[in-house]
Amino acid sequence: MSLRRTGVLLWKELTKGSRSFIFILALVVPVLISLLLALLFGTFFSDRAKLGIVDEGSSQIPARAANMEALLVSEFESESELKDAVARGAVDIGMVLPEGFDEQMAAREPAEVDGYIWGESGLDSRAILGTSILALFRDVAGYEPPVEIITTTLGEAQTLPWEDRLLPFIVLMTIMIGGMMIPATSLAQERQDRTLVALTTTPTTLGDVLTAKGIVGVLVASTMAVVTLALNRAFGGDAVLLIGALILGSIMAVTFGLLLGVMTKDTNSLFGTIKAMGLILYAPALIFMFPEIPQWIARLFPTYYIIRPVIEITQMGAGFEDVLPELIVLVLLIGGLIGITAFAAQRKAEATA
Amino acid sequence: MNREMLGAVIRKDLRLWFKNRFLAVITIAALFGYAGIYYLLPSQIDETLEIGVFAPAIASALSAPLEEEGVILEQYASEAALKEAVTEGEVPVGVSFPGDLLAALALGERPTVDIYLSADLPQEFSDLYPILVEEWIALMAGTSMPVEFNEEILGPDMAGSLTPTRDRMLPLLAVFVLMVEVLGLASLISEEITTGTIKAILITPLSTEGLFTAKGIFGVGLAFVQVTLLMLVTGGLIKQPILILLILLMGAVMVTGIAFLMASASKDMMSVMWKGMLAMLILAIPAMNVLLPGLTTDWIKIIPSFYLVDAVHQVINFDASWGAVWSNVLILAAFAGVFLALGILALRRQFR
């Protein structure tokens, strides 16, 4: 293997390969998904009950409702807009506050409020909203709470919010698109276009080609993984250890991508293979999302050892010794994959010759 | 149109598709994967609020009105048992009422109520429970508000029997299955255009119409069989099977037209991929709206897959009949016809 030739190939991969669809996908998808999730978790995936209000006067209720942590409050200009939002499920319950409502409440005069309930809202959301609305009315009417409440928190927190549960999936996807897809598609495309044969008839060896493509994959995967963690406000813990774990994870994704690129005969077969393996590749991240599934199952999948150290470092503040067992397995897997890839590449080269 | 020749082209396409045994196996594996996702998700939605209570004197007065509203009260024999249950995660919240609560309220006093919250409880719910407890006690004390709430339920009232997420996800999985097969068909055709196979076929007595018919049957068949299998294994064909099959068939015709369009505008697999991903993202939006209601407004109806997704969702999850979804089926059929015609026109231009 020649360093100079590998360098030339690397430069070619970076300049020409960066125009490919998969390369752009590897850069754009993690950013897009991070932004999309930030939007979704602000509203749609939230467990909070959604209340819509039309204020025909100048009631204090919308502002007070917005201050309640348990509610997601939206204001609407008209009753028809509110009804449309309730019918679509954008809010669970909508109410129309008539003009002078606060004054009526303060004077303890009877008042009427029109309300709309989304048929598909759950009993829990209805109970939460019903009680919260009553509490808001009492608040505006100036009623004193009938009891004094003392709250105490017991035990230690164990559950993770959905944003944190989804993070392994996003990071793993980022690493797999950059690390696995870029070298695999590039290799399959070169084979399909017969440029690989042309290249290897020169003094350039298949090893030079694989190394150059692999380096590009590691660079893109690890850089985008860092960007994804930063975008999701999860780049924390021991930075050097985290970057080291991300680079190791990217190397494993790259070796797997190179193996796929070597084994599959064209891009059709490659995408078919990736499509079929999707569940296996992402299984550890999917299992992490659902704590009801026994978590030990995730250990059976190789990509667990890519993502677990990252999660331990970022979400649990783990140090080197804590993640060492996973990193050792990861290094062993990388070694094994490099061996298998080298063997497969050798066989392919012999078959082509 | 010669039936034998049509059959020969379809057999050739099928052979090409399944020639790669790996591709054939993984097509089935992907189906199992989708079905696996479906069965991994919970089959029911828990709509209840579970609260532990130590209420020596008012247990029955508390529980009766609340259970109808989805609040389940777990009674504990002592405050210590209640605290232990919250600490161990048996219940997320525990409320300890004083024994003389009602008497104190009657005397106009403000008794103290202890609420124990599990550390796992999200912050928004931590703030909610004190409000809930205050309201229950206010109701028990008879301090009702002089407000009449005229409520109207919009849409079918599903409280207590909400559609599980996995059933909401079925239309999304169907769109994915259809679209993934589109990618395969489009790349197959674009490869045939690039390599000149199509022109070679057209030199034979097979007419252009015959070729389109064969490709159409192959594409529709491939997509339809897979999506039908998915529905079959997930129980999606239990209600109105003929209606569902018709909707899926229309969907398969529509995506075959889209595949023709993509193939006509693509040079290779990579080109098909990015166009296909874009199409998949757009067509998946209506399905995402079913999964996350309220995501979009009426503009979603301009996306052709809306009529497929909405019809499947209505039939599977709301027992809708022919009468309820006929307009969806008609519009979907129109879209399918338009896409197929456009796809054929675009491909025909490529052959010239």
Interface residues (C-beta under 8 A of the other chain):
Chain A: S20 F21 I22 L25 L40 F44 F45 D47 R48 K50 M68 E69 A70 K83 D84 A85 V86 A87 R88 G89 A90 V91 M95 M105 R108 E109 P110 A111 E112 V113 D114 G115 Y116 I117 W118 G119 E120 S121 G122 L123 D124 R126 A127 I128 G130 T131 S132 I133 L134 A135 F137 R138 A141 Y143 E144 P145 P146 V147 E148 I149 I150 T151 T152 T153 L154 G155 E156 A157 Q158 T159 P161 T185 Q189 Q192 K265 D266 T267 N268 S269 F271 G272 T273 K275 A276 M277 G278 L279 L286 F290 E292 I293
Chain B: N20 F22 L23 V25 I26 T27 A29 A30 G33 G36 I37 L40 P42 I45 E47 T48 L49 E69 G70 V71 K83 V86 T87 E88 G89 L101 L105 R110 P111 T112 V113 D114 I115 Y116 L117 S118 A119 D120 L121 P122 Q123 E124 F125 S126 D127 L128 Y129 P130 I131 L132 V133 E134 E135 W136 I137 A138 A141 T143 M145 P146 V147 E148 F149 N150 E151 E152 I153 L154 G155 P156 D157 M158 A159 G160 L162 T163 V180 L183 G184 S187 E191 D268 M269 M270 S271 M273 W274 M277 L292 P293 G294 L295 T297
